[in-house]
């Protein structure tokens, strides 16, 4: 079930149990706990888990570069997100600014797990976090991912 737009500091709800944010969100221990965040997916090379004793982390070490192959990590990201949600917790996916790398993972997750087109997923995420801006290389990877899922390309 889709949740209404909800902003809490630098967090935005994207789907039931799934939050998108920046490094600021990941450093806000009080907010993480109040939102029942149990799992944190870090999609950045230079950021390390802030509270490793308190949350379950997975780190995908990638740069925000059009040449980065983020798509090769989608499967492990989806598994981690599902683990967090299936155990009754909530999951924060973040990168540095919460605009490109983490957004790309969220978009791919919505496309795969909720059978959304890229265009629909992008509209949904943008409605909740207007500042999203996946780099051109990530957009290309998402278009190819959509082709592999649906055999279609959004126009």
CORMOQUI-V251008 format. One record per residue. N is the residue number from 1. RES is the residue in three letters. PHI is phi in whole degrees, 0 to 359 (none if undefined). Layout:
# CORMOQUI-V251008
N|RES|PHI / N|RES|PHI
This chain:
# CORMOQUI-V251008
1|UNK|none / 2|UNK|286 / 3|UNK|267 / 4|UNK|293 / 5|UNK|301 / 6|UNK|214 / 7|UNK|251 / 8|UNK|226 / 9|UNK|67 / 10|UNK|254 / 11|UNK|257 / 12|UNK|221 / 13|UNK|286 / 14|UNK|251 / 15|UNK|197 / 16|UNK|308 / 17|UNK|86 / 18|UNK|237 / 19|UNK|241 / 20|UNK|241 / 21|UNK|197 / 22|UNK|259 / 23|UNK|299 / 24|UNK|300 / 25|UNK|297 / 26|UNK|291 / 27|UNK|264 / 28|UNK|264 / 29|UNK|303 / 30|UNK|298 / 31|UNK|293 / 32|UNK|304 / 33|UNK|292 / 34|UNK|294 / 35|UNK|269 / 36|UNK|58 / 37|UNK|288 / 38|UNK|245 / 39|UNK|233 / 40|UNK|231 / 41|UNK|260 / 42|UNK|264 / 43|UNK|248 / 44|UNK|192 / 45|UNK|283 / 46|UNK|269 / 47|UNK|254 / 48|UNK|246 / 49|UNK|305 / 50|UNK|276 / 51|UNK|226 / 52|UNK|298 / 53|UNK|278 / 54|UNK|250 / 55|UNK|224 / 56|UNK|271 / 57|UNK|245 / 58|UNK|224 / 59|UNK|242 / 60|UNK|253 / 61|UNK|275 / 62|UNK|223 / 63|UNK|268 / 64|UNK|273 / 65|UNK|226 / 66|UNK|302 / 67|UNK|275 / 68|UNK|287 / 69|UNK|270 / 70|UNK|284 / 71|UNK|302 / 72|UNK|291 / 73|UNK|258 / 74|UNK|304 / 75|UNK|303 / 76|UNK|291 / 77|UNK|294 / 78|UNK|298 / 79|UNK|299 / 80|UNK|295 / 81|UNK|299 / 82|UNK|299 / 83|UNK|302 / 84|UNK|296 / 85|UNK|290 / 86|UNK|293 / 87|UNK|268 / 88|UNK|90 / 89|UNK|261 / 90|UNK|243 / 91|UNK|238 / 92|UNK|257 / 93|UNK|251 / 94|UNK|217 / 95|UNK|232 / 96|UNK|285 / 97|UNK|258 / 98|UNK|69 / 99|UNK|238 / 100|UNK|232 / 101|UNK|298 / 102|UNK|295 / 103|UNK|298 / 104|UNK|300 / 105|UNK|296 / 106|UNK|298 / 107|UNK|300 / 108|UNK|298 / 109|UNK|298 / 110|UNK|298 / 111|UNK|296 / 112|UNK|284 / 113|UNK|275 / 114|UNK|237 / 115|UNK|49 / 116|UNK|267 / 117|UNK|286 / 118|UNK|301 / 119|UNK|298 / 120|UNK|294 / 121|UNK|297 / 122|UNK|297 / 123|UNK|297 / 124|UNK|298 / 125|UNK|295 / 126|UNK|296 / 127|UNK|294 / 128|UNK|258 / 129|UNK|214 / 130|UNK|300 / 131|UNK|279 / 132|UNK|298 / 133|UNK|201 / 134|UNK|301 / 135|UNK|292 / 136|UNK|301 / 137|UNK|294 / 138|UNK|291 / 139|UNK|299 / 140|UNK|300 / 141|UNK|296 / 142|UNK|293 / 143|UNK|299 / 144|UNK|294 / 145|UNK|296 / 146|UNK|299 / 147|UNK|302 / 148|UNK|292 / 149|UNK|278 / 150|UNK|239 / 151|UNK|72 / 152|UNK|232 / 153|UNK|230 / 154|UNK|296 / 155|UNK|245
